[in-house]
Amino acid sequence: MEWGDYLIVEFAKKAAAALPANAVAQGAVPPANRRYKGATRRSDGKWSAYLDSRGRRMWLGTHDAPEEAACAHDAAARTFTPAAPTNFPEPAGEEDKRRVVVLAHVARVKSERAKRMGEAARRKMDAAKAAMAV
C-alpha cells in the first residue's frame, strides 16, 4: 500500500471508529440497510471509496467496512466541496488533518497518473522511431 493510500485508509478507520461517540449524539448514524454516498462493495467483500466531482471519479482507497469508505468519501467531499452532502458529521478538531490526508492522497494519485502517461508516451515514441527506421 502506498503512503498516500495508507494515510486516507487510516484516517477513515479512525473516523469510523469515532462514529458511535460522534454521530449517535447527533442522530446521524443511518439504518443498517442504507447505502452510503461514495462507497461501493467490491466482489472480494471489501469496500471502495470514491468521490464524483466535475464528471470524474476520484478513487479514495479500499476499506474493510462501508462506514470507513463513507468516511473517506466525506473527507474528500469536505476538502473539495465544503457544501457537499456527506454521510456523517465531521469530527471536531479534525479539519486540518483531514485536508492534509486528502491532499497527500490526491498528490500521489496525480503523480502516478502522470508517470503512467509519460510511460505511454515514451512507448509510442519508441514505436514511431522503430517504424521510421524500417
N, C-alpha and C positions, 0 to 999 in steps of 0.2 A: 504494500500500500504506500502510495506517495505521501510526502509530508503534508501537502495541501489537503488531500483526501482525509488523512488521519485527523487533522485539525477539525474539519467540519463534522466528521463522524463522531469524534469525542465530544465536541460541543453539543451536538444533537442528543447524544446519550445523556449528558449531564442535564440538559434542559428537560428531556423526557422524564428523567428520574425525579426532577423537582416538580413535575406536573401535579401530583396529588396535593402537595402543600400550596402550590401556586395557583392552579386552575380551579380546584374544587371550591376554594374560598370565594371565587368569583363566579361560580356556576358555569364554568367553561368546558368541563370535561364532557364530551359528547357520548351518546349511547354507543354500545359496543359495535353495533352494525353500521355505524356511519362511516362513509368513505372520507378520508382526509384529502384536502386540496394539496396537490403536488406530491402525492405518494401513490405508488403503483406496486402491486405484488408481482414478483417475478416467479418464473416456473420452479426455481430452486427453493422457494419458500421465503426468501429474503425480500426486502422492500427497497425500491429505488425512489430517490427523491429528485424532483426536478422543478424548475421554475419556467413558466412560459412567459416570455417577455418580447414584445415587438415582433411577434410572429416566429420567434426562435425558441428552442427549448434548451435550457441550461441544465446539464446533469449535475446533481449535488451529492452523489455518492450512493453506496449500497449500505443498507441498515438492517439490523436484526428485527426491529419492531416497527409497526406502522406509525406509532407515536414519535419515534426517533426520526423517521423520514419526514413526518409532518413538521417537526421542529426545525429540521434543516431547511425545508421549504419556507417556513415562517421567517427564519433568519435572513435568507436571501431576499425574500419579498420586502421585509422591513428595510433592508440595506438599499435596494434599488428603487423601490416604490413605497415610500413610507405610508401612503394612504391605502395600500392594497389590503384586501381582506385576508386574514390569517386564520389558522386553526385554533391557536391558543393565545392568551395574553403574554406579553413579553415579561420575562423575569426581571425584577427590579435590579438595577445596577449592572446589567449585562450589555448595555448598548455599545460601549467601546470595544469590548471583547468580541461581540458579535460582528461588528464591522471589520475588525482585523482578520478574523477567521474567514469570513465570506470573501473578502478581497484577496486574501492569500490563496484561497481555492481558485478563484477566478483567474488570478495571475498565472497559476500553474496550468490551468486548462488552456488559456490563451497561448502560453509558451509551447505547450505540447502540440497544439494545433499548428502554430507557425512552423515548428520543427517538421511535422508531417508534410505540410505544404511545401517546404523547402526541399525535402527529400523527393517528393513527387516531381517538382520542377527540375531537380537535378537528373532524375531518371529520364525525363522527357528530353532534356538537352543531350544526354549521353546517347539516347536512341537516335536523335536527329543527327548528331555527329557521325554515328556509325552508318546511318543511311547515306549521308553525303560522301563518306569515304569509299563506299562501294561503287 
